[in-house]
Amino acid sequence: MTATDERDRDTRSAHSTKVMSRYYTGSLNSIKGVAMSFASYEFGTSGSFDAGVTIRDVLSRRATPETRAEGLRQFRKDSSQQTFYNSKRVGIVLIIMGLINTLLFTVIQITRSSHVECSIPIVDDATDGQGEWSTRIDSSNCIGDVSKFKQADKINVYYTIHNYPFHAASVFGLHSKSQLEGKEVSKDEVWRCYPFNHVLEDGKEQQIYPCGPHLWNLYNDTFSFSRRPLDKTQNGASLKDDIIPLDESQHILANYQEHADARNPLDQTISHLYKNVYYWLHSTSNMATLQSAPNKSQTQRDGKYPNKKTLAEVRAIEKLMTAPNAGTGVENGHVIQWMTPSPFKTIKKLYGVLKGPIEFPIYVNAHIGYDTAKFGGRKTLSLVVPSWPYGKLTSVQTFIGTLVLLSFPLSLILLLSKTGDTGRCVNLI
């Protein structure tokens, strides 16, 4: 072997030794790092590691099955402690929430006796054939201490529709925002309201303004209240004395409502477009609307179009707009109140505020224009003395009760769960 060959062999040997030294040094550092991770119980710090990658790399470098098994055992132990920490933390939070909810639930139960409400069913068809209907409300229609009506300055009046079909996601967004802003819109813009976007008049399409299934089915019964049965033969002064003032103003009904900023189209726009647009809600077009309104509901020959409003329905809508300071068209307080759809099949809306105090019996006088029989529903009218948290549309009691029922079982499961098996579903939190 020549001197050159010996030098080459020595060079290769030195290089190989350096590479192996670097490899073992790197492996040792990796194992030391993982050992620190295994020994670390403060997860979330810089000593933590990626369990999906690092543990595979580390275990594959261990020399014997025994050392690999020991490393895996240590990893599972540390992972179990991390899961226990997470479970305990979430469980404690849920217990605190449960205690707060229980306190609120108890307060609501204690104040439950303060809730007073009187409810009566409303008919779909008035017996006189003109839509006029009257009935008596007395203490037998009430729950709670009815003497509170004698002390209340204000009594909220609500109407409730049961089994209402156009609720929640079925109507969410099914209206034209531009129409509610009083703007002129194109045919394409009202397509989202289908099939409540056009009616057919003499074979010609007319755009419904405002469009949409929920708006089209606007509640249009009207109510007044009196201390005695109204006798139409009474003189005006006597009749006025018997009437109990009812506030249906826009200020009351549109307060905190989503579409309180709705605006009517300009009168000039209505006058210009009424032949192509069906302004079924606006008083300035009532003459044209009344002239074309059928006396009875008529089925369109083409089933994709809804029926035009009947004469009785138009009259009922007109009557809805006549309350003092209520507003007209989409600016009417009743319309604004109605425009926010309910997430449930039972829809409850504020009709007005009755001036108190009152003594029973009293009489409700109604003009009936809304038919719930067509969708298998029914309707009721309620008088409620405002009191916290009752007299509101949202059932606070049910909501908090549900939170209580959910908080405690979940917290107990998390606190009492046996950690160690990372595959258990409770340890995935």
Residue, then its C-alpha position, 0 to 999 in steps of 0.5 A: m500500500t502506497a503512502t497516498d493510499e494510507r493518507d486517503r484511508d486515514t482521511r476517510s476514517a477521520h471523516s467517518t468518525k466525525v460524522m458518527s460523533r455528530y450523529y450520536t451527539g445530536s441523538l443524545n441532545s434529542i433524547k435529553g430534550v425529550a426526557m425534559s419534555f417527559a419530565s415536564y408537568e407544566f404543559g404549555t411551556s417551552g418544554s412541551f413537544d408535538a406528540g404527533v411527531t416527536i414521540r415517534d422520532v424519539l422512540s425509534r431511536r431507543a436501542t431496545p424494546e424495554t427502553r422504548a416501552e419505558g419512554l411510551r409509558q412516561f409519555r402516556k403518564d405526562s399526557s394523562q396529567q395534561t388531560f387531567y389538568n384540562s378536565k379539572r380546569v373546564g370542570i371548575v369553570l362549569i361549576i362556577m357557571g352552574l352556581i351562578n345560574t342556580l342563584l339566578f334560577t332561585v331568584i326567578q322562582i322566588t319572584r314568580s308569584s309577581h307574574v300576572e297574565c290574562s289570556i283569551p283565544i281569538v276567533d278566526d271568523a267574526t259571527d257578524g260577517q263584518g269582522e267585528w268581534s267582542t268578548r269579556i275578560d275577567s279574573s277567570n282568564c288570569i293567572g297570578d294576583v289579579s289585584k296587581f292590575k289595579q296598581a299597574d300604570k301600564i299593561n302590556v298587550y301581546y298577541t300570540i300565533h301558534n303553529y306559525p309556518f314562516h319562522a326561523a331559517s325558513v324566512f330569514g333573509l327572505h325579504s328585500k333590504s332595498q325595499l325596506e329602505g324605500k328604494e326602487v328595486s329590480k325584478d332580480e333583487v326580489w327573487r329571494c322573496y319567491p314565491f312571494n315576489h310577484v302577483l298576477e294582474d290581467g296576465k301581467e306580473q306586478q312586483i310585490y312591495p314589500c315582498g317576502p313570506h313573513l311580511w306578506n302574512l302580516y298580522n292584521d287583527t286590531f283591538s280596543f278595550s272598554r270598561r263596558p260592552l260598547d253600544k253603538t247607539q251610545n253618544g260619542a261622549s259616553l263611548k269615549d268614557d268607556i274606552i281604555p286608552l291603548d298606546e300603539s305608537q311607533h315609539i313603543l312598538a319599534n323600540y329596540q327592533e331590528h328594522a326600526d329604521a325602515r323607510n317608505p318609498l316616496d309618494q311620487t315613486i308609488s304614483h309612477l310605478y303602481k301599475n307595475v308594482y303592487y304596493w299592498l301596504h301603502s296608503t297612497s296606493n289604496m285607491a288603486t289597490l281597492q279597485s283591483a282587490p277581489n271580494k274573496s280569495q281567488t286561486q291564481r291560474d298559475g300556482k306560482y303566484p300568491n293571491k292578491k289581498t282581498l278587499a277585507e284584508v286591505r280594509a284590515i291593513e288600513k285599520l291597522m294604520t289608523a292608530p295615533n302616531a303608529g306610522t304607515g306602510v313599513e314605518n308602521g309600528h305593528v309592521i316593524q314589530w312583525m318584521t323580526p321573525s320568531p325562531f319558533k312556531t309560536i310567535k308572540k308580539l307586542y301589540g300595544v300598551l294599555k293605560g292602567p290601572i284597570e279592574f275586571p271585567i273589561y271588554v276587548n273589541a276586535h276587528i278580525g282579519y287574520d286567518t290562522a286556520k289556513f295553516g292549522g294554527r290558532k291565536t290568543l291575546s294576553l294582558v301582562v303586568p310588566s315585572w322582571p323578568y316576566g312581561k318580556l318575550t324571552s323566557v329567561q326562566t327556561f333559558i337559565g334552567t337549561l344552563v343549570l341542567l347542563s352545567f352540573p352534569l358536565s362539570l361532574i363528568l370532567l372532574l370525576s373522569k379517570t384519566g390515563d387512556t388518551g383514547r377516551c372521549v372525555n379526555l379529548i377536551 
